[in-house]
Amino acid sequence: KQLSDSKGASAALSTEVAVLSMRRAMRGFIGPKDIFRNPEAIFRFCEPTTGVDAKNSQNSIDITLGNKVRWGQGPSPFNLVLTHSGSDFAICGMHFKIGLYEHQSAGALDGLVSLLVKEPSILKAGADAIERINVVAYEPAFGIIGDPAKKDPRTRQSADHSMAFIVSRMLQKALTQGMPSSHQEAWKLLMLAPVDYGREALFDPATRALMQKITFDHGGSDYDKRYPDGIPTSMEINMKGGAKFSSGLVMYPPGHARNTTADLKELLSTKNKMMGDIVFADTASYEEFLKPLTNIKALSPADLQDIYSFDWNKMRQHPCIDGARPTPNSKL
């Protein structure tokens, strides 16, 4: 049993709300004014900027609610940078996941890939020769996906928020599939797919054995101050014979907006094909669906209306990655 379908539908749900809000605005619906400085805005409600010492009192419900001064005019609780021209759009600073994983584990994954490419002796020695894998990370990664309690994930949702599982699964793939000699090709080969979070992978004994070898350390202020500029992470693999291999500090892994070493288009193309193979019956169908998406700038409004049209009856069928589906009880 999985936790919820809401995560997989989050982008669709957000888009649905955005479209609904746009349609309301087109019909004259007016929302709240000045949402950042408005005394009743949620931003100033959570972080009062007038009448209280925000640093010492922002968590005090009584002061926050009872303070009348707080409801007056005041500044935004964070800096507002307004513009009307240029090319520095927020979307240009967004990151891509090279496969399926929790975003904050990207630094650890890239550290792993770099080590395996640089030190082929790790894979040659095999899993039993690995004594410990230590990951040093920043907050909030250390406290969320590095939580030791997440070494026993039971669902897809808990697995993809477990750095121990994510790193172990990629390492297990490298141990079974081999390792290319280049960093780019390694990412393409080891890319985590939906099946890597299915029941068989989730309870794979080899993957779980690797998870028990993983430990985590908080990098402290030196790491914390580097986030969110980058994803500061490092990895050290200790072998039973005494050898130690360190990735060094990883700041901008492939997919990060500031990464300049990876061929992002090629990696995303590989990811798209990996995901497309789950849905489309053949390559021709996949390429036909993808063509308008890659040429979206030239599409007419009418073409945009049907850009995601798809005959679900032609979808490739697969066994459920979570195991056999339970038979519905007709008496319920």
C-alpha positions as CSV (number, residue, x, y, z in Angstrom):
1,K,0.0,0.0,0.0
2,Q,1.3,3.4,-0.9
3,L,0.8,6.6,1.1
4,S,-1.0,8.8,-1.4
5,D,-1.4,9.7,-5.1
6,S,-1.1,13.4,-4.3
7,K,2.6,13.7,-4.7
8,G,2.5,12.3,-8.2
9,A,-0.3,14.7,-9.0
10,S,1.2,17.8,-7.4
11,A,2.2,19.5,-10.6
12,A,-1.2,18.8,-12.2
13,L,-3.1,20.0,-9.1
14,S,-1.0,23.3,-9.0
15,T,-1.6,23.8,-12.7
16,E,-5.3,23.2,-12.2
17,V,-5.5,25.9,-9.5
18,A,-3.4,28.3,-11.7
19,V,-5.8,27.9,-14.6
20,L,-8.8,28.3,-12.4
21,S,-7.4,31.5,-10.9
22,M,-6.6,32.8,-14.3
23,R,-10.2,32.2,-15.5
24,R,-11.6,33.9,-12.4
25,A,-9.4,36.9,-13.0
26,M,-10.5,37.1,-16.6
27,R,-14.1,37.4,-15.3
28,G,-13.2,40.2,-12.9
29,F,-12.4,38.4,-9.7
30,I,-10.0,40.5,-7.6
31,G,-7.7,39.0,-5.1
32,P,-5.9,40.5,-2.1
33,K,-3.8,43.6,-2.6
34,D,-0.1,43.7,-1.9
35,I,0.2,40.2,-0.7
36,F,3.7,40.7,0.7
37,R,3.2,43.8,2.8
38,N,-0.5,43.5,3.5
39,P,-0.9,43.4,7.3
40,E,-3.2,40.4,6.9
41,A,-0.9,38.6,4.5
42,I,0.1,35.1,5.5
43,F,3.8,36.2,5.2
44,R,3.5,38.8,7.9
45,F,1.2,36.7,9.9
46,C,3.9,34.0,10.3
47,E,6.7,36.6,10.5
48,P,5.5,39.8,12.1
49,T,7.6,42.8,11.1
50,T,6.1,45.5,13.3
51,G,5.3,45.6,17.0
52,V,7.3,42.6,18.1
53,D,10.9,41.4,18.0
54,A,10.5,38.9,15.1
55,K,13.6,37.0,16.1
56,N,12.5,36.3,19.6
57,S,8.7,36.4,19.4
58,Q,7.7,35.0,16.0
59,N,6.8,31.6,17.5
60,S,4.6,33.1,20.2
61,I,1.0,32.7,19.3
62,D,-0.3,35.0,22.0
63,I,2.0,37.9,20.9
64,T,1.4,37.3,17.2
65,L,-2.4,37.3,17.6
66,G,-2.7,39.9,20.3
67,N,-0.3,42.5,19.1
68,K,-2.4,45.3,17.6
69,V,0.6,47.1,16.1
70,R,1.3,44.1,14.0
71,W,-1.9,44.8,12.0
72,G,-0.6,48.2,10.8
73,Q,1.4,49.0,7.8
74,G,4.8,47.4,7.7
75,P,7.5,46.1,5.5
76,S,7.7,42.7,3.8
77,P,9.5,40.0,5.9
78,F,11.8,39.4,3.0
79,N,13.4,41.5,0.3
80,L,11.3,42.2,-2.7
81,V,13.2,42.5,-6.0
82,L,11.0,43.9,-8.7
83,T,11.8,44.2,-12.4
84,H,10.2,44.8,-15.7
85,S,12.8,43.7,-18.2
86,G,15.9,41.6,-18.7
87,S,16.4,37.8,-18.9
88,D,17.0,36.9,-15.2
89,F,13.8,34.9,-14.8
90,A,13.3,32.7,-11.7
91,I,12.6,29.6,-13.9
92,C,16.2,29.9,-15.3
93,G,17.4,29.0,-11.8
94,M,15.3,25.9,-11.5
95,H,16.9,22.4,-11.3
96,F,16.2,19.2,-13.2
97,K,16.3,15.7,-11.6
98,I,18.5,13.4,-13.7
99,G,16.2,10.4,-13.0
100,L,13.9,9.9,-10.1
101,Y,15.1,10.9,-6.6
102,E,14.6,13.5,-3.9
103,H,16.2,16.7,-5.1
104,Q,18.5,17.2,-2.1
105,S,20.1,13.8,-2.7
106,A,21.6,14.9,-6.0
107,G,24.9,15.9,-4.5
108,A,25.3,12.5,-2.9
109,L,24.4,10.7,-6.1
110,D,26.9,12.8,-8.1
111,G,29.6,12.1,-5.5
112,L,28.9,8.4,-5.9
113,V,29.0,8.6,-9.7
114,S,32.3,10.6,-9.6
115,L,33.9,8.1,-7.2
116,L,32.9,5.0,-9.2
117,V,34.2,6.6,-12.4
118,K,37.4,7.7,-10.8
119,E,38.0,4.6,-8.7
120,P,36.9,1.5,-10.7
121,S,38.5,-0.7,-8.0
122,I,35.5,0.0,-5.7
123,L,33.2,-2.0,-8.0
124,K,35.8,-4.6,-8.9
125,A,36.2,-5.4,-5.2
126,G,32.4,-5.8,-4.8
127,A,29.8,-4.9,-2.2
128,D,31.3,-7.1,0.5
129,A,34.6,-5.2,0.4
130,I,32.8,-1.9,1.3
131,E,32.9,-1.3,5.0
132,R,31.2,2.1,5.2
133,I,29.8,4.9,3.0
134,N,29.7,8.2,4.8
135,V,27.7,11.1,3.4
136,V,28.3,14.7,4.7
137,A,25.4,17.0,4.0
138,Y,23.8,20.3,4.9
139,E,20.6,21.1,6.6
140,P,17.8,20.5,5.7
141,A,19.1,17.5,3.7
142,F,20.8,16.0,6.7
143,G,17.7,16.2,8.9
144,I,15.1,15.1,6.3
145,I,16.4,12.5,3.8
146,G,19.5,11.7,5.9
147,D,17.4,10.6,8.9
148,P,18.7,7.2,10.1
149,A,15.0,6.2,10.7
150,K,14.6,6.2,6.9
151,K,16.9,3.2,6.5
152,D,13.8,1.0,6.4
153,P,11.5,2.5,3.8
154,R,8.3,0.5,3.1
155,T,6.7,2.6,0.3
156,R,7.7,4.3,-2.8
157,Q,7.1,7.7,-1.1
158,S,9.3,6.9,1.9
159,A,12.0,5.3,-0.4
160,D,12.5,8.4,-2.5
161,H,12.9,10.5,0.6
162,S,15.6,8.1,2.0
163,M,19.1,9.1,1.0
164,A,20.3,5.7,2.2
165,F,18.0,3.9,-0.2
166,I,18.5,6.3,-3.1
167,V,22.3,6.0,-2.9
168,S,22.3,2.3,-2.3
169,R,20.0,1.6,-5.2
170,M,22.2,3.5,-7.6
171,L,25.3,1.7,-6.2
172,Q,23.6,-1.7,-6.6
173,K,22.8,-0.9,-10.2
174,A,26.4,-0.1,-10.8
175,L,27.5,-3.3,-9.2
176,T,25.2,-5.4,-11.4
177,Q,25.3,-3.4,-14.7
178,G,28.9,-2.3,-14.7
179,M,30.3,1.2,-15.1
180,P,31.1,3.4,-18.1
181,S,34.4,5.2,-18.1
182,S,32.8,8.7,-18.4
183,H,30.8,10.7,-15.9
184,Q,28.1,11.5,-18.5
185,E,27.6,7.9,-19.6
186,A,27.5,6.8,-16.0
187,W,24.6,9.1,-15.2
188,K,22.8,7.8,-18.3
189,L,23.3,4.2,-17.4
190,L,22.6,4.4,-13.6
191,M,19.6,6.8,-13.9
192,L,17.0,5.8,-11.3
193,A,13.6,4.8,-12.9
194,P,10.2,4.1,-11.4
195,V,11.0,0.4,-11.2
196,D,13.8,1.2,-8.8
197,Y,11.2,2.2,-6.3
198,G,8.9,-0.8,-6.9
199,R,8.4,-3.6,-4.4
200,E,11.1,-5.8,-5.8
201,A,13.7,-3.1,-5.6
202,L,12.4,-1.8,-2.2
203,F,13.0,-5.1,-0.5
204,D,16.0,-6.2,-2.6
205,P,18.4,-7.9,0.0
206,A,21.5,-6.5,-1.8
207,T,20.2,-3.0,-1.8
208,R,19.2,-3.2,1.9
209,A,22.6,-4.6,2.9
210,L,24.2,-1.6,1.3
211,M,21.9,0.7,3.1
212,Q,23.2,-0.6,6.5
213,K,26.7,0.5,5.5
214,I,25.7,4.2,5.0
215,T,26.2,6.8,7.7
216,F,25.5,10.5,7.8
217,D,27.3,13.6,9.2
218,H,26.1,17.1,9.3
219,G,28.6,19.4,7.6
220,G,27.9,22.2,10.0
221,S,27.9,25.9,9.1
222,D,30.5,25.5,6.4
223,Y,28.0,23.3,4.4
224,D,24.8,25.1,5.5
225,K,26.0,28.5,4.3
226,R,26.5,27.1,0.8
227,Y,22.8,26.1,0.4
228,P,20.7,27.0,-1.5
229,D,23.4,28.4,-3.8
230,G,24.4,24.8,-4.3
231,I,23.8,21.3,-2.9
232,P,26.9,20.9,-0.7
233,T,27.5,17.3,-0.2
234,S,30.5,15.0,0.0
235,M,30.9,11.2,0.2
236,E,33.7,8.9,1.5
237,I,33.8,5.2,0.8
238,N,35.9,3.2,3.3
239,M,37.0,-0.3,2.1
240,K,37.6,-3.2,4.5
241,G,41.3,-3.3,3.5
242,G,41.8,0.2,4.8
243,A,41.5,2.2,1.5
244,K,39.5,5.4,1.6
245,F,38.0,7.2,-1.4
246,S,36.6,10.7,-1.1
247,S,34.4,12.6,-3.7
248,G,35.4,16.0,-2.4
249,L,32.7,18.7,-2.0
250,V,29.9,18.5,-4.6
251,M,28.1,21.8,-5.1
252,Y,26.5,21.8,-8.5
253,P,25.6,18.2,-9.6
254,P,24.2,17.5,-13.1
255,G,20.7,19.1,-13.4
256,H,21.6,22.0,-11.1
257,A,21.1,25.4,-12.7
258,R,24.8,26.3,-12.0
259,N,26.3,23.0,-13.4
260,T,28.5,23.7,-16.4
261,T,30.1,20.2,-16.9
262,A,27.2,17.9,-17.8
263,D,25.4,17.7,-21.2
264,L,22.0,18.5,-19.7
265,K,20.1,18.1,-22.9
266,E,21.5,14.7,-23.5
267,L,20.7,13.6,-19.9
268,L,17.1,14.9,-20.1
269,S,16.7,13.2,-23.5
270,T,17.8,9.9,-21.9
271,K,15.4,10.5,-19.0
272,N,12.5,11.4,-21.3
273,K,13.1,8.2,-23.3
274,M,13.3,6.1,-20.1
275,M,10.0,7.5,-19.0
276,G,8.5,7.3,-22.5
277,D,9.3,3.7,-22.9
278,I,7.0,3.0,-19.9
279,V,4.0,4.6,-21.8
280,F,4.5,4.3,-25.6
281,A,4.3,1.0,-27.5
282,D,7.2,1.9,-29.8
283,T,9.8,4.6,-30.6
284,A,7.8,6.0,-33.4
285,S,4.8,6.8,-31.1
286,Y,7.1,8.3,-28.5
287,E,8.8,10.6,-31.1
288,E,5.5,11.6,-32.6
289,F,4.2,12.7,-29.1
290,L,7.5,14.5,-28.3
291,K,7.8,16.5,-31.5
292,P,5.3,19.2,-30.7
293,L,6.7,19.6,-27.2
294,T,10.2,20.3,-28.5
295,N,8.7,22.7,-31.0
296,I,6.3,24.4,-28.6
297,K,7.4,28.0,-29.6
298,A,6.1,27.5,-33.1
299,L,2.7,26.0,-32.2
300,S,-0.5,27.8,-32.8
301,P,-3.1,28.2,-30.0
302,A,-5.1,25.4,-31.6
303,D,-2.1,23.1,-31.6
304,L,-1.5,23.9,-27.9
305,Q,-5.0,22.8,-27.1
306,D,-4.2,19.2,-28.1
307,I,-0.5,19.1,-27.2
308,Y,-1.1,16.4,-24.5
309,S,-3.8,14.4,-26.3
310,F,-3.1,10.7,-26.0
311,D,-5.0,7.6,-26.6
312,W,-4.8,5.8,-23.3
313,N,-5.9,2.6,-24.9
314,K,-2.6,2.4,-26.7
315,M,-0.6,2.7,-23.5
316,R,2.0,-0.1,-23.0
317,Q,0.8,-2.5,-20.3
318,H,3.1,-3.5,-17.4
319,P,2.9,-5.5,-14.2
320,C,2.3,-3.3,-11.2
321,I,5.7,-2.4,-9.7
322,D,4.2,-2.5,-6.2
323,G,3.2,-6.2,-6.7
324,A,-0.2,-7.7,-7.5
325,R,-3.1,-5.4,-6.9
326,P,-5.5,-6.5,-4.2
327,T,-8.9,-7.8,-5.5
328,P,-11.6,-5.3,-4.7
329,N,-14.2,-6.5,-2.2
330,S,-17.6,-6.3,-3.9
331,K,-19.3,-6.3,-0.6
332,L,-17.9,-3.0,0.5
